[in-house]
Amino acid sequence: MGKKLSKNVFLKLLSRTVKSPIFFVMSFTAIFFMIYADGNMLSKVSLYPLELTTYEIFESQDIGIQDTEDVLPVFSRISTNRTEKNIDLDDQEDNDRDALIAPVNVTEEERMVWFRRRLSETEILDSNDLTQKFHRRVWEFLNNGCNIQLYMTWFSPAKNFSRRHLLSIVTLFKAHPEGCLMIISRTMDSKRGYKILKPIIDRGFKVLTITPDVSFLLKNTPAESWFESMRHGKKDPGYVPFTENLSHLLRIAVLYKYGGVYLDTDYVILRDFYGLRNAIGVQNVDLKTKKWTKLNNAVLIFDINHPLLYDFMEEFSWNYNGNKWEYNGPDLVSRVGERVGSNPGYNLTLLPAQGVLSSGLDADTEAYEEASERVRVEVG
């Protein structure tokens, strides 16, 4: 991210060192209106579809640095201000119940007992009157003049949905003003969630927060057996927060059922996705071989029932491991991509490595802060 990608455009995000709440309110407001005003800061970033003919196939994993240097990234991760205050609302709804974080220093058997008890409390995998309306709500929403279907997931408490996540949505609609965004979330499908998103909705953009019906989404998929084992507490969830792994799975399941674009909530969108189909991001590239070494599931663009999505769910179900971070996410799509990505009929596109921020920066505070200081956009 620190590498210079452009001589023409330099987009600098909020400094991590600024801590004043007043500053953040003023800054976010300024960014919001600058994006939508004529002659805005992103006006130099054209919104025509990308030409990525050099990335169509996984064969030999031959996506290299020299190949991607001339391609404009379509997204860039937003910097995280760890001192930023979340949006403060008077809504006292308890949205913390889905945080299934396992206790430490327990045996596998003890963790499974804990998980069974917590499942009955959170109802995160249960079907109820609200979840059973999921499919109907989805179709009513998507049949509302959408020219592109966009999805995010959110399993944290709604109160944690901050200004930087709103900024991601603002830039998403800047690039796709006629798009429809569904936020798959039990916690955001609430009075608090509506209040948070109201500034976006009031501008006429199409946003739906929707509680997922996990049973429906995984029915007749390879992950259905995993779901049944988990729902009955017969499988170890692992110490990685369960919702982390559930998010990895549901983004795939939603795309498999409906098709469209999945995007994590911490990316600034620099260009539209209209010209992309069946695409996945490259996270790491070997500098010597110029071949990808790791893919990323933070941005996924797929047709309905694409075979690679089926393969992802199959791998998730067969080899689930809740004790390794990223094992069921970026590592999973990398394993499957290396194994079956070049199969006939998959017709895959690899997005440039520069478009995905390496997850290693999250753990390396110094490197993360350096990368978070700015977002550089390459043009023409």
Secondary structure, DSSP 4 states (H G I P E B T S, - for coil): --S---SSEEE----TT---HHHHHHHHHHHHHHHHSTT-TTTTS--SPP--GGGB--GGG---HHHHTTS--SEEEPPP-TTPPPPP-S------TT--PPPSS--HHHHHHHHHHHHHHH-TT---TTGGGHHHHHHHHHTTT-SSEEEEE--S-GGG--HHHHHHHHHHHHH-TT-EEEEE-TTTSSHHHHHHHHHHHTTT-EEEEE---HHHHHTTSTTHHHHHHHHTT-S---SS-HHHHHHHHHHHHHHHHH-EEEE-TTEEE-S--TT--SEEEEEEE-TTT--EEEEEEEEEEE-TT-HHHHHHHHHHHHS--TTSTTTTTHHHHHHHHHHHTTSTT---EEEPGGGS--THHHH-HHHHHHHHT-EEE---
